[in-house]
Amino acid sequence: MTEEQTRAPESVHWESNGRDEGNGGGGLAESVPPAKVQPVPPGSSLSRSDQPSFEPVLDSEEAAGLLHIHPKTLQRLARNGDIPGFRIGKLWGFRASALNEWLESKASN
């Protein structure tokens, strides 16, 4: 085999991605120009101040601890619709503000 037959084409080169994948850490990649990254202008829709802020969701144990009841009691109350809560898959979630509103409404009755 001649040297020209063993050399890779000029449009293809070996690049190392920094990971050891068992083959010397490199991979065969075509030459691609780097992507142009532009900063997000202030006041655009992606500004951090425009991002919605979410209230942390409490799990059953955290919410039950706030109310000083057992987590299973809390889950039963939520399942029956007596207390505000929601399910994500098998897990229950509670917002502290919703629990506070519920508690204030119960205290005023």
Contact map, one row per residue, 1 for C-alpha under 8 A:
1110110000000000000000000000000000000000000000000000000000000000000000000000000000000000000000000000000000000
1111110000000000000000000000000000000000000000000000000000000000000000000000000000000000000000000000000000000
1111111000000000000000000000000000000000000000000000000000000000000000000000000000000000000000000000000000000
0111111000000000000000000000000000000000000000000000000000000000000000000000000000000000000000000000000000000
1111111000000000000000000000000000000000000000000000000000000000000000000000000000000000000000000000000000000
1111111100000000000000000000000000000000000000000000000000000000000000000000000000000000000000000000000000000
0011111110000000000000000000000000000000000000000000000000000000000000000000000000000000000000000000000000000
0000011111011000000000000000000000000000000000000000000000000000000000000000000000000000000000000000000000000
0000001111111000000000000000000000000000000000000000000000000000000000000000000000000000000000000000000000000
0000000111111000000000000000000000000000000000000000000000000000000000000000000000000000000000000000000000000
0000000011111000000000000000011000000000000000000000000000000000000000000000000000000000000000000000000000000
0000000111111100000000000001111000000000000000000000000000000000000000000000000000000000000000000000000000000
0000000111111110000000000001111000000000000000000000000000000000000000000000000000000000000000000000000000000
0000000000011111000000000111100000000000000000000000000000000000000000000000000000000000000000000000000000000
0000000000001111100000000111100000000000000000000000000000000000000000000000000000000000000000000000000000000
0000000000000111111000001110000000000000000000000000000000000000000000000000000000000000000000000000000000000
0000000000000011111000001110000000000000000000000000000000000000000000000000000000000000000000000000000000000
0000000000000001111100001100000000000000000000000000000000000000000000000000000000000000000000000000000000000
0000000000000001111110001100000000000000000000000000000000000000000000000000000000000000000000000000000000000
0000000000000000011111111100000000000000000000000000000000000000000000000000000000000000000000000000000000000
0000000000000000001111111100000000000000000000000000000000000000000000000000000000000000000000000000000000000
0000000000000000000111111000000000000000000000000000000000000000000000000000000000000000000000000000000000000
0000000000000000000111111100000000000000000000000000000000000000000000000000000000000000000000000000000000000
0000000000000000000111111100000000000000000000000000000000000000000000000000000000000000000000000000000000000
0000000000000001111111111110000000000000000000000000000000000000000000000000000000000000000000000000000000000
0000000000000111111110111111000000000000000000000000000000000000000000000000000000000000000000000000000000000
0000000000000111100000001111100000000000000000000000000000000000000000000000000000000000000000000000000000000
0000000000011110000000000111110000000000000000000000000000000000000000000000000000000000000000000000000000000
0000000000011110000000000011111000000000000000000000000000000000000000000000000000000000000000000000000000000
0000000000111000000000000001111100000000000000000000000000000000000000000000000000000000000000000000000000000
0000000000111000000000000000111110000000000000000000000000000000000000000000000000000000000000000000000000000
0000000000000000000000000000011111000000000000000000000000000000000000000000000000000000000000000000000000000
0000000000000000000000000000001111100000000000000000000000000000000000000000000000000000000000000000000000000
0000000000000000000000000000000111110000000000000000000000000000000000000000000000000000000000000000000000000
0000000000000000000000000000000011111000000000000000000000000000000000000000000000000000000000000000000000000
0000000000000000000000000000000001111100000000000000000000000000000000000000000000000000000000000000000000000
0000000000000000000000000000000000111110000000000000000000000000000000000000000000000000000000000000000000000
0000000000000000000000000000000000011111000000000000000000000000000000000000000000000000000000000000000000000
0000000000000000000000000000000000001111100000000000000000000000000000000000000000000000000000000000000000000
0000000000000000000000000000000000000111110101100000000000000000000000000000000000000000000000000000000000000
0000000000000000000000000000000000000011111100000000000000000000000000000000000000000000000000000000000000000
0000000000000000000000000000000000000001111100100000000000000000000000000000000000000000000000000000000000000
0000000000000000000000000000000000000000111111100000000000000000000000000000000000000000000000000000000000000
0000000000000000000000000000000000000001111111100000000000000000000000000000000000000000000000000000000000000
0000000000000000000000000000000000000000001111100100000000000000000000000000000000000000000000000000000000000
0000000000000000000000000000000000000001001111110110000000000000000000000000000000000000000000000000000000000
0000000000000000000000000000000000000001011111111110000000000000000000000000000000000000000000000000000000000
0000000000000000000000000000000000000000000001111110000000000000000000000000000000000000000000000000000000000
0000000000000000000000000000000000000000000000111110000000000000000000000000000000000000000000000000000000000
0000000000000000000000000000000000000000000011111111000000000000000000000000000000000000000000000000000000000
0000000000000000000000000000000000000000000001111111100000000000000000000000000000000000000000000000000000000
0000000000000000000000000000000000000000000000000111110000000000000000000000000000000000000000000000000000000
0000000000000000000000000000000000000000000000000011111000000000000000000000000000000000000000000000000000000
0000000000000000000000000000000000000000000000000001111100000000000000000000000000000000000000000000000000000
0000000000000000000000000000000000000000000000000000111110000000000000000000000000000000000000100000000000000
0000000000000000000000000000000000000000000000000000011111000000000000000000000000000000000000100000000000000
0000000000000000000000000000000000000000000000000000001111100000000000000000000000000000000011110000000000000
0000000000000000000000000000000000000000000000000000000111111110000000000000000000000000000011110000000000000
0000000000000000000000000000000000000000000000000000000011111110000000000000000000000000001111000000000000000
0000000000000000000000000000000000000000000000000000000001111111000000110110000000000000000111000000000000000
0000000000000000000000000000000000000000000000000000000001111111100001100000000000000000000000000000000000000
0000000000000000000000000000000000000000000000000000000001111111110000000000000000000000000000000000000000000
0000000000000000000000000000000000000000000000000000000001111111111000100100000000000000000001010000000000000
0000000000000000000000000000000000000000000000000000000000011111111111100100000000000000000000000000000000000
0000000000000000000000000000000000000000000000000000000000001111111111100000000000000000000000000000000000000
0000000000000000000000000000000000000000000000000000000000000111111100000000000000000000000000000000000000000
0000000000000000000000000000000000000000000000000000000000000011111110000000000000000000000000000000000000000
0000000000000000000000000000000000000000000000000000000000000001111111000000000000000000000000000000000000000
0000000000000000000000000000000000000000000000000000000000000001101111101100000000000000000000000000000000000
0000000000000000000000000000000000000000000000000000000000001001100111111100000000000000000000000000000000000
0000000000000000000000000000000000000000000000000000000000011011100011111110000000000000000000000000000000000
0000000000000000000000000000000000000000000000000000000000010000000001111111000000000000000000000000000000000
0000000000000000000000000000000000000000000000000000000000000000000011111111100000000000000000000000000000000
0000000000000000000000000000000000000000000000000000000000010011000011111111110000100000000000000000000000000
0000000000000000000000000000000000000000000000000000000000010000000000111111111000000000000100000000000000000
0000000000000000000000000000000000000000000000000000000000000000000000011111111100000000000000000000000000000
0000000000000000000000000000000000000000000000000000000000000000000000001111111111100000000000000000000000000
0000000000000000000000000000000000000000000000000000000000000000000000000111111111111100000000000000000000000
0000000000000000000000000000000000000000000000000000000000000000000000000011111111000000000000000000000000000
0000000000000000000000000000000000000000000000000000000000000000000000000001111111100000000000000000000000000
0000000000000000000000000000000000000000000000000000000000000000000000000000111111110000000000000000000000000
0000000000000000000000000000000000000000000000000000000000000000000000000000111111110000000000000000000000000
0000000000000000000000000000000000000000000000000000000000000000000000000100110111111000000000000010010000000
0000000000000000000000000000000000000000000000000000000000000000000000000000010011111100000001000110010000000
0000000000000000000000000000000000000000000000000000000000000000000000000000010000111110000111100000000000000
0000000000000000000000000000000000000000000000000000000000000000000000000000010000011111000111000000000000000
0000000000000000000000000000000000000000000000000000000000000000000000000000000000001111111110000000000000000
0000000000000000000000000000000000000000000000000000000000000000000000000000000000000111111110000000000000000
0000000000000000000000000000000000000000000000000000000000000000000000000000000000000011111000000000000000000
0000000000000000000000000000000000000000000000000000000000000000000000000000000000000011111100000000000000000
0000000000000000000000000000000000000000000000000000000000100000000000000000000000000011111110000000000000000
0000000000000000000000000000000000000000000000000000000000110000000000000010000000001111011111000000000000000
0000000000000000000000000000000000000000000000000000000011110000000000000000000000001111001111100000000000000
0000000000000000000000000000000000000000000000000000000011110010000000000000000000011100000111110110000000000
0000000000000000000000000000000000000000000000000000001111000000000000000000000000001000000011111110000000000
0000000000000000000000000000000000000000000000000000000011000010000000000000000000000000000001111111000000000
0000000000000000000000000000000000000000000000000000000000000000000000000000000000000000000000111111100000000
0000000000000000000000000000000000000000000000000000000000000000000000000000000000010000000001111111110000000
0000000000000000000000000000000000000000000000000000000000000000000000000000000000110000000001111111111000000
0000000000000000000000000000000000000000000000000000000000000000000000000000000000000000000000011111111100000
0000000000000000000000000000000000000000000000000000000000000000000000000000000000000000000000001111111110000
0000000000000000000000000000000000000000000000000000000000000000000000000000000000110000000000000111111111000
0000000000000000000000000000000000000000000000000000000000000000000000000000000000000000000000000011111111100
0000000000000000000000000000000000000000000000000000000000000000000000000000000000000000000000000001111111110
0000000000000000000000000000000000000000000000000000000000000000000000000000000000000000000000000000111111111
0000000000000000000000000000000000000000000000000000000000000000000000000000000000000000000000000000011111111
0000000000000000000000000000000000000000000000000000000000000000000000000000000000000000000000000000001111111
0000000000000000000000000000000000000000000000000000000000000000000000000000000000000000000000000000000111111
0000000000000000000000000000000000000000000000000000000000000000000000000000000000000000000000000000000011111
